[in-house]
Amino acid sequence: MEQPAVALVGAGQMGGALVRGWLAAIRRGGGLTLTVIEPHFDPALERELAAAGAVLNPPDGGAADVVVVAVKPQVFAETVARARTFIGPRTLVLSVMAGVTIAALCRAFETERVIRAMPNTPGQIGQGVTAYVAAGACGDEDRRLAEQLLEPLGPVEHIPNERLMDVVTAVSGSGPAYVFLLAEVLAAAAEAEGLDREIAGRLARQTVAGAGALMLESGETPAALRKQVTSPGGTTQAALDVLQAGDGLGPVMRRAVAAATQRSRELGRAVDTP
Ligand SMILES: NC(=O)c1ccc[n+]([C@@H]2O[C@H](COP(=O)([O-])OP(=O)(O)OC[C@H]3O[C@@H](n4cnc5c(N)ncnc54)[C@H](OP(=O)(O)O)[C@@H]3O)[C@@H](O)[C@H]2O)c1
């Protein structure tokens, strides 16, 4: 679709990141008609969109090609009536709300054409990853449109079964927190071994960020990169002997992801219960 008509509900961290990505796409030669339903839409972003040639908040509104829902789940119910004014028979609903199921979205918007996506926080700088699941009534064109709109946040993965969105939530949705914790505990260990706290923090942060960047840029698997820095009998091997022991990082991460998956299931049930 060359100039999709999008109605965006909520333009905070995630909705704002999407709009900035769409703005970049317009500048590369695309088009966009955008209605923003948001109490505090960034006026600078609004000016940039207008200057790039986007059609903003057209007065005759009407049905949009896609309604993107990016409010917090707690305020979702209060936005439904307004959002529904943009829904016609051909409108796709694309939600990035955590935990709100396809069934709940179909009920709220009285449509079958719903896509539920789970982005993550690095999406705010275009370095995230988003997984999505589409309702059975969605066609290839709906999926393509959703992927095109989500790509500004980073790569997009299609998930075939909504049940697996709880696992996605536990891995990539919550995952950035596990990596931040790794930087925290690495810094704490460095301090315990005698390094100054500030220096320990800087070394740990840059090590985590740099290793992530190297993994992306090199295209090598994490295991291959790990082996490259591990000489037999060396210092890295001494640490990995601890981290890969029977009670090491593997089983801890397995339990952590299982706990997050379980919690996501419970929260999903709570949201779905009237
Ligand atoms: N941030 C992430 O990395 C991330 C990751 C995965 C999923 N998500 C999902 O993305 C959604 C948005 O999260 P976020 O972090 O972007 O939250 P956020 O920064 O709080 O953005 C939500 C926006 O919605 C606006 N809003 C509140 N009430 C509204 C209403 N009645 N009508 C229209 N807009 C309204 C808020 O405005 P005010 O601030 O003025 O109230 C705010 O700008 C959530 O459902 C979350 O589960 C976010």
Ligand as a Chemical Component Dictionary entry (heavy atoms), coordinates in Angstrom:
data_LIG
# 
_chem_comp.id                   LIG 
_chem_comp.type                 NON-POLYMER 
_chem_comp.pdbx_formal_charge   0 
_chem_comp.three_letter_code    LIG 
# 
loop_
_chem_comp_atom.comp_id 
_chem_comp_atom.atom_id 
_chem_comp_atom.alt_atom_id 
_chem_comp_atom.type_symbol 
_chem_comp_atom.charge 
_chem_comp_atom.model_Cartn_x 
_chem_comp_atom.model_Cartn_y 
_chem_comp_atom.model_Cartn_z 
_chem_comp_atom.pdbx_ordinal 
LIG N1  N1  N 0  7.528  0.462  25.757 1  
LIG C1  C1  C 0  7.834  -0.744 25.305 2  
LIG O1  O1  O 0  8.980  -1.056 25.019 3  
LIG C2  C2  C 0  6.771  -1.774 25.057 4  
LIG C3  C3  C 0  7.153  -3.106 24.787 5  
LIG C4  C4  C 0  6.156  -4.046 24.515 6  
LIG C5  C5  C 0  4.832  -3.657 24.512 7  
LIG N2  N2  N 1  4.506  -2.361 24.796 8  
LIG C6  C6  C 0  3.091  -2.011 24.793 9  
LIG O2  O2  O 0  2.933  -0.787 24.117 10 
LIG C7  C7  C 0  1.851  -0.086 24.707 11 
LIG C8  C8  C 0  2.294  1.349  24.939 12 
LIG O3  O3  O 0  3.392  1.353  25.841 13 
LIG P1  P1  P 0  4.322  2.624  25.976 14 
LIG O4  O4  O 0  5.521  2.209  26.713 15 
LIG O5  O5  O -1 4.443  3.298  24.649 16 
LIG O6  O6  O 0  3.397  3.518  26.942 17 
LIG P2  P2  P 0  3.349  5.107  27.045 18 
LIG O7  O7  O 0  4.667  5.701  26.740 19 
LIG O8  O8  O 0  2.672  5.420  28.351 20 
LIG O9  O9  O 0  2.388  5.498  25.845 21 
LIG C9  C9  C 0  0.982  5.402  25.903 22 
LIG C10 C10 C 0  0.432  6.701  25.360 23 
LIG O10 O10 O 0  -1.004 6.612  25.343 24 
LIG C11 C11 C 0  -1.499 7.874  25.727 25 
LIG N3  N3  N 0  -2.869 7.787  26.224 26 
LIG C12 C12 C 0  -3.285 7.614  27.508 27 
LIG N4  N4  N 0  -4.636 7.592  27.547 28 
LIG C13 C13 C 0  -5.063 7.745  26.277 29 
LIG C14 C14 C 0  -6.349 7.794  25.683 30 
LIG N5  N5  N 0  -7.478 7.667  26.392 31 
LIG N6  N6  N 0  -6.435 7.969  24.333 32 
LIG C15 C15 C 0  -5.310 8.081  23.589 33 
LIG N7  N7  N 0  -4.061 8.038  24.110 34 
LIG C16 C16 C 0  -3.949 7.863  25.431 35 
LIG C17 C17 C 0  -0.531 8.322  26.787 36 
LIG O11 O11 O 0  -0.641 9.716  26.979 37 
LIG P3  P3  P 0  -0.295 10.318 28.451 38 
LIG O12 O12 O 0  1.116  9.947  28.734 39 
LIG O13 O13 O 0  -0.513 11.771 28.264 40 
LIG O14 O14 O 0  -1.253 9.672  29.397 41 
LIG C18 C18 C 0  0.811  7.924  26.207 42 
LIG O15 O15 O 0  1.352  8.914  25.380 43 
LIG C19 C19 C 0  1.487  -0.807 25.995 44 
LIG O16 O16 O 0  0.255  -1.480 25.826 45 
LIG C20 C20 C 0  2.594  -1.793 26.203 46 
LIG O17 O17 O 0  2.102  -3.008 26.734 47 
LIG C21 C21 C 0  5.439  -1.429 25.062 48 
# 
loop_
_chem_comp_bond.comp_id 
_chem_comp_bond.atom_id_1 
_chem_comp_bond.atom_id_2 
_chem_comp_bond.value_order 
_chem_comp_bond.pdbx_ordinal 
LIG N1  C1  SING 1  
LIG C1  O1  DOUB 2  
LIG C1  C2  SING 3  
LIG C2  C3  SING 4  
LIG C2  C21 DOUB 5  
LIG C3  C4  DOUB 6  
LIG C4  C5  SING 7  
LIG C5  N2  DOUB 8  
LIG N2  C6  SING 9  
LIG N2  C21 SING 10 
LIG C6  O2  SING 11 
LIG C6  C20 SING 12 
LIG O2  C7  SING 13 
LIG C7  C8  SING 14 
LIG C7  C19 SING 15 
LIG C8  O3  SING 16 
LIG O3  P1  SING 17 
LIG P1  O4  DOUB 18 
LIG P1  O5  SING 19 
LIG P1  O6  SING 20 
LIG O6  P2  SING 21 
LIG P2  O7  DOUB 22 
LIG P2  O8  SING 23 
LIG P2  O9  SING 24 
LIG O9  C9  SING 25 
LIG C9  C10 SING 26 
LIG C10 O10 SING 27 
LIG C10 C18 SING 28 
LIG O10 C11 SING 29 
LIG C11 N3  SING 30 
LIG C11 C17 SING 31 
LIG N3  C12 SING 32 
LIG N3  C16 SING 33 
LIG C12 N4  DOUB 34 
LIG N4  C13 SING 35 
LIG C13 C14 SING 36 
LIG C13 C16 DOUB 37 
LIG C14 N5  SING 38 
LIG C14 N6  DOUB 39 
LIG N6  C15 SING 40 
LIG C15 N7  DOUB 41 
LIG N7  C16 SING 42 
LIG C17 O11 SING 43 
LIG C17 C18 SING 44 
LIG O11 P3  SING 45 
LIG P3  O12 DOUB 46 
LIG P3  O13 SING 47 
LIG P3  O14 SING 48 
LIG C18 O15 SING 49 
LIG C19 O16 SING 50 
LIG C19 C20 SING 51 
LIG C20 O17 SING 52 
# 
